[in-house]
């Protein structure tokens, strides 16, 4: 499955905590104190207009200015980005030249950004929470509000209004604009609706109870044959990554999307963990040996799996590759939390690390150029991520025809919400994913869930209180 790694803190830390001596009782864990400064996030509404200082640097004075661009994309998306940068270098009217640093993934980009021998980086593409981390602990991240609002070099009113508000607001924290949306994806579920219909279910599961009924029914079909080795197949493929766990906990109201959070030891999270544990314990969920779920899903070994909208392209390829006689219809759906279930999104953002005035402006002009819908479209067609606005869809008609599930996924955008950006969100994502991995271990028991949640909060507290 396509994933973006988060913070580079070893998962062995959590293993160390969980293998330590018997912890204190869970009910003693009341609050978690976090050292890093927490900036109050902006609400998910359009901010009121504030007069911004005009950019005084003259773009005509940028000839020969060189900036360094650090991005996480690789393979085909990296190739397209290389082409875009080369095109900008050859055609921009200001004479700006962009140098590329391309470590190969989001986690490696974060590592390189934080390394002491990194050298100067002017423009970077990382999650918004990493831009907050950089600003609070390592570097000064430029406030892009004056640039975006500039009458000389900023976005036009229509260009600014075109960005989906949920993606824009993910980078607007405490009134400061940390970044410009560069890529967005949604945590969704993939569901085989043809197979589900054959099992007697004519609609997508809208609740956790309905989801359990359908996945258990899929598993039951494997228990009817004479092959005992396949008795565990059929249901939901277990996933413990942070996007999956966050999405499940959200439908159980395990945390507040609008505020920073470090605490998960509550009754709602406990109910979510118990649901997932019981789903696996009853063989309605199973763990695959191959990390990617695409072939399992295409070959009817799984009714559902968790992924992102960026998994639509490789999943389509897997169905083509399978050569099945039966042409199954499949669909992406929101997590089963009701008719209007939230769809959690996360993204990457273009951020600028402060330098001199000329490089700051050159960095902005490069970002503005990359943000043009025609350039967004070139990346969308290889990543399968979500459109950042409406105008880019003018360039996506053939893509929609080739990938109808992607087109259908756009219907979920009205329910899109992002998790509040905070500087320690990378740590939280890593620890939550490790807690999910423990939950699905064969030797784990339901009785261990309270202590698991206690250790989840304790580990987050320990890691966020460490010096960066």
CORTATA-V286428 format. One record per backbone hydrogen bond with DSSP energy under -1.0 kcal/mol. NH is the residue of the N-H (numbers start at 1). CO is the residue of the C=O. E is the energy in kcal/mol with one decimal. If there is no record, write none. Layout:
BEGIN
nh={NH/NH}
co={CO/CO}
e={E/E}
END
This chain:
BEGIN
nh={9/13/15/16/17/18/19/20/28/29/30/42/45/61/62/64/65/67/69/70/71/78/79/80/81/82/83/84/85/86/87/88/89/90/91/92/95/97/99/101/109/110/111/112/113/114/115/118/122/123/124/125/126/131/132/133/134/135/136/137/138/139/142/144/148/149/154/155/160/161/162/164/168/169/171/173/176/178/180/182/183/185/187/188/189/190/191/192/193/193/194/196/197/198/199/200/201/211/212/213/214/215/216/217/218/219/220/222/230/231/233/234/236/237/238/245/246/247/248/249/250/251/253/254/266/270/271/272/273/274/275/276/277/278/279/280/281/282/283/284/286/297/298/299/300/301/303/303/304/305/307/309/311/312/315/316/317/318/319/320/321/322/328/331/333/337/338/341/343/345/346/348/349/350/351/353/354/360/361/362/363/364/365/366/367/368/369/370/371/372/375/376/377/379/380/381/382/383/384/386/393/394/395/396/400/401/402/403/407/408/409/410/411/412/413/415/416/417/420/425/428/429/430/431/432/433/434/435/436/437/438/439/440/441/444/448/449/452/453/454/455/456/457/458/459/460/461/462/463/464/465}
co={7/10/11/12/13/14/15/17/25/26/28/172/43/58/59/95/62/97/99/123/101/74/75/76/77/78/79/80/81/82/83/84/85/86/87/88/92/65/67/69/105/106/107/108/109/110/111/115/68/68/351/70/349/127/128/129/130/131/132/133/134/134/352/177/144/145/150/148/156/157/158/388/164/165/168/176/173/171/350/348/348/346/344/307/333/305/331/303/191/329/329/192/193/194/195/197/196/207/208/209/210/211/212/213/214/215/216/219/227/228/230/301/284/304/286/241/242/243/244/245/246/247/250/249/264/266/267/268/269/270/271/272/273/274/275/276/277/278/280/279/236/293/294/295/297/296/234/235/235/190/188/186/308/309/311/312/313/314/315/316/317/318/326/191/189/335/206/338/415/417/185/183/126/180/124/122/140/356/357/358/359/360/361/362/363/364/365/366/367/369/372/372/373/375/376/377/379/379/380/184/390/391/392/393/396/397/398/399/403/404/405/406/408/409/410/412/413/343/257/422/424/425/426/427/428/429/430/431/432/433/434/435/436/438/441/445/446/448/449/450/451/452/453/454/455/456/457/458/459/460/461}
e={-1.7/-1.7/-1.3/-2.5/-1.8/-2.5/-1.7/-1.1/-1.7/-1.8/-1.1/-1.1/-2.5/-2.1/-1.5/-2.2/-2.5/-2.4/-3.3/-2.9/-2.1/-1.8/-2.1/-2.3/-2.1/-2.3/-2.0/-2.2/-2.6/-2.4/-2.3/-2.6/-2.7/-1.8/-1.6/-2.5/-1.0/-2.5/-3.0/-3.0/-2.0/-2.4/-2.4/-2.6/-2.3/-2.0/-1.3/-1.4/-1.9/-2.4/-2.4/-1.9/-1.6/-1.3/-1.9/-2.0/-2.8/-2.2/-2.2/-2.5/-1.2/-3.7/-3.2/-2.7/-3.0/-2.2/-1.2/-1.6/-2.6/-2.2/-1.2/-3.3/-2.2/-3.0/-1.6/-2.3/-2.0/-2.8/-1.8/-2.9/-1.7/-2.6/-2.9/-2.1/-2.8/-3.0/-2.8/-2.1/-1.0/-1.0/-1.7/-2.1/-1.9/-1.8/-1.5/-1.4/-2.6/-2.4/-2.1/-2.1/-2.1/-2.4/-2.4/-1.8/-1.9/-2.0/-2.0/-1.3/-1.0/-1.2/-1.7/-2.7/-2.3/-1.8/-2.9/-2.4/-3.0/-2.0/-2.4/-2.8/-2.0/-1.4/-1.6/-2.9/-2.2/-2.2/-2.3/-2.1/-2.8/-2.5/-2.3/-2.1/-2.7/-2.6/-2.0/-1.7/-2.7/-1.9/-2.1/-1.9/-2.2/-2.5/-2.4/-2.0/-1.3/-2.9/-1.2/-1.2/-1.2/-1.5/-2.7/-1.2/-2.3/-1.4/-2.1/-2.3/-1.9/-1.9/-1.9/-1.8/-2.4/-1.9/-1.2/-2.2/-2.6/-2.4/-2.7/-1.3/-2.6/-2.6/-2.2/-2.3/-2.6/-3.0/-2.9/-2.1/-2.4/-2.6/-2.1/-2.6/-2.6/-2.0/-2.7/-1.9/-2.2/-3.0/-1.8/-2.4/-1.9/-1.5/-1.3/-2.4/-2.5/-1.2/-2.6/-2.0/-1.6/-2.0/-2.6/-3.3/-1.5/-2.0/-1.9/-1.4/-2.4/-1.6/-1.9/-2.1/-1.6/-2.4/-1.9/-1.0/-1.6/-1.8/-1.3/-2.0/-2.1/-2.5/-1.0/-2.0/-2.2/-2.7/-2.0/-2.7/-2.7/-2.1/-2.0/-2.4/-2.2/-1.9/-1.9/-2.1/-1.4/-1.4/-1.6/-1.7/-1.7/-2.3/-2.4/-2.1/-2.7/-2.0/-2.1/-2.2/-2.6/-2.0/-2.4/-2.5/-2.7/-2.5/-1.4}
END
